[in-house]
Amino acid sequence: MPLDRLDFKTDVFPFIIATAGEFAALYFWLHFLDAGQFVRANVLLWAGFAVERISVYLWIRYVYRSRGGGPVQRSLLVTVAGLLVITLSEVLIWIFWLALADGEMGAIAAAPATNMAVAGIVLMVLMTIEHSVEMGALKRTNPLAYATSPSTLLFTFMEVAGAVGWLAFVRADRPLLGAACLLIGLSIEHVLQGSDLRPGEETEHPAPAPA
């Protein structure tokens, strides 16, 4: 769907909320971790990602569905379980990435620049898998189709590049530049991903999926 055909209220605003949630989750998570406040850091990480997931879920249920995106007929229990699993997987990916980047993995730790580069590659691989599974689930298609999709790879790369730039600047004691990198990367990611998710006007209504 062309970006110039996106409606602000139904297509853009939910992804502003999603971007704000993910940005706040990551930025304040690292901030409070570095301050030694482990519990507060991880509560905020979970809370921010919960805001992101819920905003996207509501968009899928009430906007995507009405545009011909197919039925979203799931019980509350299944919905909550799915949101928890997706959120947990992404939280664990970010925790693993930070540990790699900061050289906290013991035997595989190397020079800071090497740690950052290796962690970035690992994050790209893991987030590509995460996004492919997520896109496949939302679009009711095979996730493998998204693993090599140029669009999926591009918005995943923008997220990863923003994260790597963010951490590098924070570690260089330039947190505002780091925050800008993260916000730009996440914003581009969500715009592109939202555009991919939005059904086109030509989309036919698919048959309901089996229960």
N, C-alpha and C positions, 0 to 999 in steps of 0.2 A: 504494500500500500504506500503510495507516494507520501512523503512527509508533509507536503503542502495541503493534503486533504485530511489531515488529522484535526479533530475538533478539540478545542482546549478543555472544555468541561469534561467530556467523556473519554478522551484519549490522552491528553497531556497532563491534566491535573493529578490523576491517580499515580502517574509515574514521577511527578514532582514529589509526592508524598513518599513513594518508594525510595527515591534517590535520597531524600532527606533522612529517612529512617536508616538506610544502609550507611550513609556518610556519618551520621551521628554515632551509630553502633561502632564502626571501625575507629573513628577518630578518638572518641572518648575511651574506648577500650584500651587503645595503646597509651593514651595519656595517663589513665589511672593505673595501668600495669607498670608503667615507668615510675609512677609515684609509690609503688608498692601496695596499692589498694586492690588486691586481687579480686575480692568478692564484688566490690562496686564495679570494677572493670567488666567482669563477666555478666553481671546482671544487666548492665547497659548494652553489652554485646547482644545478648538474647533479646532484650526489649526492642532494640533498633531493628534487628532482623525480623522480629515478630510484626512490627509496623510495616516493613517492606512486604512481607508475605501476605499479610491480611489485605493490604491495599490492592495488591495484584489479584488476590483471590476474589475480592469484591468486584474488581473490574471484569474479571473473567465471568463471574456469575451473572452480573447485571448489565454489562455493556457488550462484552464479547458474545455472549449467548444470544442477545437480541439482534446482533448484526449477522447472524448466520454461522456462528462459530460452533454450533452443535450443542447438545444438551449437557447440562451440568447437574446430574441427578445423583447426588451422593448424600448419605446420611451425615448428620453432624459428627458422629463418632469417627467415621471414615475421613471426613474433612479435617478434623482436628489432628488425627493420627498422621495424615499425609503432611500437614503443615509442620508438625513436630519433627518428622523424619527429614524433610527437606531442610528445615532450619538447622537441625542437629548436624547434618552432613556438611553444610556450609560453614557452620561455626568450627567444626573440627578441621576443615580445610584451612581456614584462616589461622587457627592456632598452630597447626603443623607448619604452615608457611613462615610464620613469624619465628618459630623456633629454629627453622633452617636458616632463615636470613640473619638471625642474631648469633648463629654459631652455637646453639645450645643442644645440638644433637650428638655431643660427645665425639666419638671416633671419626665422624665424617665432617667435623668442623674444620674450616680452612681459613684463609685470609678473608677479611670482611667483604671485599669486592667479589671474591669467588663465592662466598656464602650467599650474597645478594643475587648473583647471577643464577646460581643453581636453584635457589628458592623461587626465583621468577619463572624459570622453566617448569619447575614442578607445579607451581600455581597455575600456569597456563594449561598444563595437561589436565590437572584435577578439575579446574573450572570449566574446561571444554566438556569433560565428561558430565559434570554437574548440569551445565546448561543444556547439553544434548538430551539428557534424561528429562529435565524439566520441560523443555520445549516439546519433546515427544509426548509427554503426559498431557500437557495442556492442549496440544493440537490433535491428540489421539492418533498419532502416527509412530512409525518406527524411529526410536532415538538415534539409530545409526545414520539416518539420513541427515541429521544435524551435526554429527561429529566431523564431517568434512565439508559442511556448508560454509561458503565464503563469508556469509553474513554472520553466522554464529561465531566463526573464528575471529571476525573483525571486532564484534562487540565484546567478545571475551578478551581479546588482546587489549582493547581500550581499558577494560577494568583492571587487567594485570599491570599494564603500563602505568596507570594512575596510582595503583597501590605501590609499585616499586619506587616510583618517583616520590610518593608521599613518605615512605619509610626512609629513603635515602636522605631526603631533606630534613626530616625529623632527627635522624642520627647525626646530621651535620649542624644541628641546632638552628635550623631555619624552618620552624613549624608552620608558619603562614604559607610559605611556598609549597610545603608538603601538603597542607590542607587544600590548596588550589589544585594541585595535581590530582589528588584523590577525587575532589568534587567534579573536575572536568572529565576525568575518566569514567566515573560512575554515571554522570549525566549523559554522555555519549552512548554508553552501554545501554542505558534504559530507553533512550530515544530509539535506538536501532532495534532493540529487542521488542519494544512496544509496537513499532511499525511492522515487524515480522509477525507478531501475534494477531494484529488487527485483521479481521476477515475483510476481503475485498467485496465490493458490491456484487461481483459476479459469482461469489461463492455460493454453491448450492447447499441446501440444508441436508446434511448427511443423516442416514438412518440412525436411530438411537443405538448406542452401544449396549451390548448385553449386560445385564445386571450382574 
